Amino acid sequence: MNLKYDKQKLIDEYNNSLKDPEFKKLVARIKPDKEKVILFTSKLKETCKELHNCEKCKGLMECKNDVEGYVMYPDSDLNFAYLPCKYEKEFFKKKNSKITRDKELENAKMADIDLTDKNRLKAIKWIKDFYKNYDISKKMKGLYLHGSYGTGKTYLICALFNELKNLKVNSLYVYYPEILSKIKSDFDSMDQIMNSLKEMDVVLIDDIGAEKNTEWSRDEILGTVLEYRMRNYLPTFFTSNLTMKELEDHFRLSNYSDDEVKVRRIMERIRTLTDDIEMNSENRRDS
């Protein structure tokens, strides 16, 4: 083996790579040992390729790097590690936020509800009256609780559900956009999810109106669930940032008469199943 020839070959490859502005910029940024860097030309070129992929990327679903959401990046000693891209960081932040929020909702108690904001009192009174009067044999309405973002709508209803569990009431809380995505990605789970949504004693469909509206989600999923619960007098709860009128507009896919009939049918079921209360107050989620 000609070690002198091999070393010269590595030097030539490195010098050649320096003609690429991105490669040159990367080397200038990390300031590696000049003797050592020639051994890592190929890996540095791979980093440049991944950084280039990131420049044009619009989300994790489009990631072209070897490890989704990460870039293989060196330090000054040319130790390479996988560093998360901005989309991966955002995903991780949202995931942690969701875990924290889920724990908060899981532990929500009516005794911990803040009573100082008068804008929330009507909804709080409704929640307390429902708990006080709940009887599985009665025809009881649920609640369509709408208002601005972060006002504690979901927390109020989850606090009610947690108290109802002490009365052996079976409850289900679903974040509506997420449950639709789950059904789409795993159709084998559809029957189990649909049966739970239809048959639980009380159900909360959280953030309705935030989903991408389609005929399938509106008529096949939501319409089927609401029809069953309406016929069986099962209390159904909704939270939304939209008023009922705005939700009706959200459900509308066209101006054709058959579409209008389907929208009105959905809205009639929601109005039959719920009392409508607006709750606008300060944003508690970011405080």
C-alpha positions in Angstrom: 0.0 0.0 0.0 1.3 3.4 -1.0 0.5 5.5 2.1 2.0 8.7 0.6 -0.2 8.2 -2.5 -3.4 7.5 -0.4 -2.7 10.7 1.7 -2.3 12.8 -1.4 -5.5 11.4 -2.8 -7.3 12.4 0.4 -5.8 15.9 0.2 -6.9 16.3 -3.4 -10.4 15.2 -2.6 -10.6 17.7 0.2 -9.2 20.6 -1.8 -11.6 19.7 -4.6 -14.5 19.8 -2.2 -13.5 23.2 -1.0 -14.6 24.5 -4.4 -18.1 23.9 -3.2 -19.2 27.1 -1.4 -21.4 25.1 1.0 -18.6 22.7 1.9 -16.2 25.6 2.4 -18.7 27.4 4.6 -19.2 24.3 6.8 -15.5 23.9 7.3 -15.1 27.6 8.2 -17.9 27.3 10.7 -16.6 24.2 12.6 -12.9 25.1 12.3 -11.6 21.5 12.4 -8.0 20.3 12.8 -6.3 20.8 9.4 -4.5 17.5 9.5 -7.5 15.5 10.6 -10.1 17.1 8.4 -8.9 15.4 5.2 -10.0 12.0 6.6 -13.6 13.2 6.9 -14.2 14.8 3.6 -16.9 12.2 2.6 -18.8 12.6 5.9 -18.6 16.4 5.6 -20.0 16.3 2.1 -22.9 14.1 3.5 -23.6 16.8 6.1 -23.7 19.5 3.3 -26.1 17.3 1.4 -28.4 17.0 4.4 -28.2 20.7 5.2 -29.2 21.4 1.5 -32.2 19.0 1.9 -33.2 21.0 5.0 -33.2 24.3 3.1 -36.0 23.1 0.8 -37.9 21.0 3.2 -41.4 22.0 4.3 -42.0 19.4 7.1 -41.1 16.0 8.5 -43.2 14.2 6.0 -40.9 15.5 3.2 -37.6 14.8 5.0 -34.9 13.3 2.7 -32.2 12.8 5.3 -31.0 9.4 6.5 -32.6 9.9 9.9 -36.0 11.7 9.6 -35.9 15.1 11.3 -32.1 15.1 12.0 -28.9 16.3 10.4 -25.6 14.5 10.9 -23.4 17.4 12.1 -19.8 17.6 13.2 -18.1 19.5 16.0 -14.6 21.0 15.8 -13.1 17.6 16.8 -15.0 16.0 13.9 -17.3 14.0 16.2 -20.5 13.5 14.3 -23.9 13.5 16.0 -27.5 13.7 14.8 -29.0 17.1 15.6 -32.7 17.8 15.3 -34.0 20.1 12.6 -36.5 22.9 13.3 -39.5 20.7 12.5 -38.3 17.9 14.8 -37.8 20.5 17.6 -41.3 21.8 17.0 -42.8 18.3 17.0 -40.9 17.4 20.2 -42.1 20.7 21.9 -45.7 19.9 20.8 -45.4 16.3 22.0 -44.2 17.4 25.4 -46.9 20.1 25.6 -49.5 17.5 24.8 -48.2 15.1 27.5 -48.4 17.9 30.0 -51.8 18.9 28.9 -53.1 15.3 28.9 -51.9 14.9 32.5 -53.6 18.2 33.5 -56.9 17.0 32.0 -56.5 13.6 33.5 -56.2 15.2 37.0 -58.8 17.9 36.5 -61.2 18.4 39.4 -64.3 20.5 39.8 -63.0 21.7 43.2 -60.0 23.3 41.4 -62.1 25.2 38.9 -61.3 29.0 39.1 -64.5 30.9 40.0 -63.1 34.4 39.8 -63.8 35.1 36.1 -67.4 36.1 35.7 -67.2 35.2 32.0 -66.9 31.5 32.9 -69.6 31.4 35.6 -72.5 30.4 33.3 -70.6 27.4 31.9 -69.4 26.4 35.4 -73.0 26.6 36.8 -74.2 24.4 33.9 -71.4 21.8 34.6 -72.3 21.7 38.3 -76.0 21.3 37.6 -75.3 18.5 35.2 -73.2 16.7 37.8 -75.8 17.2 40.5 -78.7 16.0 38.3 -77.0 13.3 36.3 -79.2 10.2 35.9 -78.4 7.6 33.2 -82.1 6.9 32.9 -83.0 10.5 32.1 -82.9 12.2 28.7 -80.1 14.7 29.4 -78.5 17.1 27.0 -74.7 17.6 26.8 -73.0 20.9 26.1 -71.7 22.8 23.1 -69.1 25.0 24.8 -67.5 27.5 22.4 -65.3 30.5 22.8 -61.8 31.9 22.3 -58.6 29.8 22.4 -57.2 28.8 25.8 -60.1 29.8 28.0 -60.3 26.4 29.8 -63.3 24.9 27.9 -61.8 21.4 27.7 -60.6 21.5 31.3 -64.1 22.2 32.6 -65.7 19.3 30.8 -62.8 16.9 31.7 -63.2 18.0 35.4 -66.9 17.0 35.1 -66.0 13.7 33.5 -63.5 12.9 36.2 -66.1 13.5 38.9 -68.7 11.4 37.0 -66.2 8.4 37.1 -66.8 8.3 40.8 -70.4 7.6 40.0 -69.3 4.7 37.7 -70.1 6.7 34.6 -68.1 5.6 31.5 -66.7 8.7 29.8 -64.6 9.3 26.7 -62.6 12.4 25.7 -61.2 12.6 22.1 -59.4 15.4 20.4 -61.4 15.4 17.2 -58.7 16.2 14.6 -56.4 13.6 16.1 -59.0 10.8 16.2 -59.8 11.4 12.6 -56.1 11.1 11.7 -55.9 7.9 13.7 -58.8 6.3 11.9 -57.4 7.3 8.5 -54.0 5.9 9.3 -55.3 2.6 10.8 -58.7 1.6 9.4 -58.5 -1.6 11.4 -59.1 0.5 14.5 -62.2 2.2 13.1 -64.9 -0.2 14.4 -63.5 0.0 18.0 -63.2 3.8 17.9 -66.6 4.2 16.4 -68.2 1.9 18.9 -66.6 3.7 21.8 -67.8 7.1 20.4 -71.3 5.8 20.0 -71.8 3.9 23.1 -70.0 5.6 26.0 -72.2 7.1 28.7 -70.8 10.6 28.1 -68.5 11.7 25.3 -66.5 14.9 24.7 -65.6 15.7 21.1 -62.9 18.3 21.6 -62.1 21.1 19.2 -64.7 20.3 16.6 -64.2 22.6 13.6 -60.4 22.4 13.8 -60.3 19.3 11.6 -60.1 19.3 7.8 -63.7 18.9 6.7 -64.5 16.2 4.2 -67.7 14.3 3.3 -66.2 11.2 5.0 -65.4 12.9 8.3 -68.6 14.8 8.4 -71.2 12.2 7.2 -69.6 8.8 7.8 -67.8 9.5 11.1 -69.5 12.4 12.9 -73.0 11.9 11.4 -73.0 8.2 12.3 -71.9 8.9 15.9 -74.3 11.7 16.5 -77.3 9.8 15.0 -76.6 6.8 17.4 -76.2 9.0 20.5 -79.3 11.1 19.7 -81.5 8.0 19.3 -80.2 6.6 22.5 -80.3 9.8 24.5 -76.6 9.7 25.4 -75.2 13.1 26.6 -72.6 14.4 24.1 -70.2 17.3 24.7 -68.3 19.5 22.3 -65.7 22.2 22.6 -65.0 24.6 19.7 -63.5 28.0 18.9 -66.5 28.3 16.5 -70.0 29.4 17.1 -72.7 27.1 15.9 -73.2 29.3 12.8 -69.4 29.3 12.1 -69.4 25.5 12.5 -72.2 25.2 10.0 -70.2 27.2 7.5 -67.2 25.0 8.3 -69.2 21.9 7.4 -70.4 23.3 4.1 -68.4 21.8 1.1 -70.5 23.2 -1.8 -73.6 25.2 -2.6 -75.4 22.2 -4.0 -78.7 21.4 -2.3 -77.8 17.8 -1.3 -74.7 19.1 0.5 -76.8 21.8 2.3 -79.2 19.0 3.5 -76.3 17.0 4.9 -74.9 20.1 6.7 -78.3 20.9 8.2 -78.8 17.3 9.3 -75.4 17.4 11.2 -76.2 20.7 12.8 -79.7 19.6 13.8 -78.2 16.6 15.6 -75.7 18.8 17.5 -78.5 21.2 18.5 -80.7 18.4 19.6 -77.9 16.9 21.7 -76.6 20.0 23.4 -77.1 23.3 25.1 -75.1 26.1 23.5 -73.0 28.2 25.8 -70.3 30.8 24.9 -67.3 31.2 27.1 -64.8 34.0 26.3 -62.2 35.0 28.9 -58.4 35.4 29.2 -56.1 32.9 27.6 -55.0 30.5 30.4 -53.0 28.2 28.4 -50.0 30.4 27.7 -50.0 32.1 31.1 
